[in-house]
Amino acid sequence: MIEGIPLHYFLVLSTLMFFIGVYGFIVRKNLITILMSIELILNSVNINFVAFNKFLYPDQLQGMFFTIFVVAIAAAEASVAIAIIINIYRRIGNINVEEIAELKH
């Protein structure tokens, strides 16, 4: 399936996903959208791992193993982040980044 698609298509897709994720992380105010932006960044890295593994070393699976590792870490990160977001929402009733500054007092 990947054999017929040139490498630069994957690189363009991954770059677009990465910068959309960075933009969402910097601009958005909601913690859930910031978490989704981080996931988008991690998935763009996974695309690079798989694409470079397939094109440089087609008989080896190191890129696939790194991708599985990143997905496992992302799942753990998402579960901890969602638990923190739920606790913040229960405490102050809002999950906007500006409102979280109230927790410092």
C-alpha positions as CSV (number, residue, x, y, z in Angstrom):
1,M,0.0,0.0,0.0
2,I,2.8,2.5,0.9
3,E,5.0,1.3,-2.0
4,G,3.2,3.4,-4.6
5,I,3.1,6.6,-2.7
6,P,6.2,8.9,-2.8
7,L,7.9,9.7,0.5
8,H,7.4,13.5,0.1
9,Y,3.6,13.0,0.3
10,F,4.0,11.6,3.8
11,L,6.4,14.3,4.8
12,V,4.0,17.0,3.6
13,L,1.1,15.4,5.5
14,S,3.2,15.0,8.6
15,T,4.5,18.6,8.4
16,L,0.9,20.0,8.0
17,M,-0.3,17.9,11.0
18,F,2.6,19.0,13.1
19,F,2.2,22.7,12.5
20,I,-1.6,22.5,12.9
21,G,-0.9,20.9,16.2
22,V,1.6,23.5,17.3
23,Y,-0.8,26.3,16.2
24,G,-3.7,24.7,18.2
25,F,-1.4,24.3,21.2
26,I,-0.4,27.9,21.1
27,V,-3.7,29.6,20.2
28,R,-6.4,27.6,21.8
29,K,-7.6,28.3,25.3
30,N,-9.6,25.1,26.1
31,L,-7.6,22.4,27.8
32,I,-9.3,19.6,25.7
33,T,-8.3,21.3,22.4
34,I,-4.8,21.7,23.7
35,L,-4.7,18.0,24.5
36,M,-6.0,17.2,21.0
37,S,-3.2,19.4,19.6
38,I,-0.6,17.4,21.4
39,E,-2.1,14.2,20.1
40,L,-1.9,15.6,16.6
41,I,1.7,16.4,17.0
42,L,2.5,12.9,18.3
43,N,0.6,11.3,15.4
44,S,2.6,13.4,12.9
45,V,5.7,12.0,14.4
46,N,4.3,8.5,14.1
47,I,3.7,9.1,10.4
48,N,7.3,10.0,10.0
49,F,8.5,6.9,11.9
50,V,6.4,4.6,9.7
51,A,7.2,6.3,6.4
52,F,11.0,6.5,6.9
53,N,11.1,2.9,8.2
54,K,9.2,1.7,5.1
55,F,11.3,3.7,2.6
56,L,14.8,3.3,4.2
57,Y,14.6,-0.2,5.8
58,P,11.6,-2.0,4.3
59,D,12.6,-5.4,5.8
60,Q,12.9,-4.1,9.4
61,L,10.3,-3.0,11.9
62,Q,12.0,-0.4,14.1
63,G,9.7,2.4,13.0
64,M,6.7,0.4,13.7
65,F,7.9,-0.4,17.2
66,F,8.7,3.2,17.9
67,T,5.2,4.1,16.7
68,I,3.6,1.5,19.1
69,F,5.7,2.9,21.9
70,V,4.6,6.5,21.2
71,V,0.9,5.4,21.0
72,A,1.2,3.7,24.4
73,I,2.8,6.8,25.9
74,A,0.2,9.0,24.3
75,A,-2.6,6.9,25.7
76,A,-1.1,7.1,29.2
77,E,-0.6,10.9,28.8
78,A,-4.1,11.4,27.6
79,S,-5.7,9.4,30.5
80,V,-3.7,11.4,33.1
81,A,-4.4,14.7,31.4
82,I,-8.2,14.0,31.2
83,A,-8.2,13.0,34.9
84,I,-6.5,16.3,35.7
85,I,-8.9,18.2,33.4
86,I,-11.9,16.6,35.1
87,N,-10.6,17.6,38.6
88,I,-10.0,21.2,37.4
89,Y,-13.6,21.3,36.0
90,R,-15.0,20.0,39.3
91,R,-13.1,22.6,41.2
92,I,-13.6,25.8,39.2
93,G,-16.3,24.8,36.7
94,N,-14.4,25.8,33.7
95,I,-11.5,24.4,31.7
96,N,-10.2,27.5,30.0
97,V,-6.5,28.2,30.5
98,E,-7.1,31.8,31.8
99,E,-9.3,30.5,34.6
100,I,-6.8,28.0,35.8
101,A,-4.6,30.9,37.1
102,E,-7.1,31.0,40.0
103,L,-5.7,27.8,41.4
104,K,-2.4,29.5,42.3
105,H,-4.1,31.6,45.0
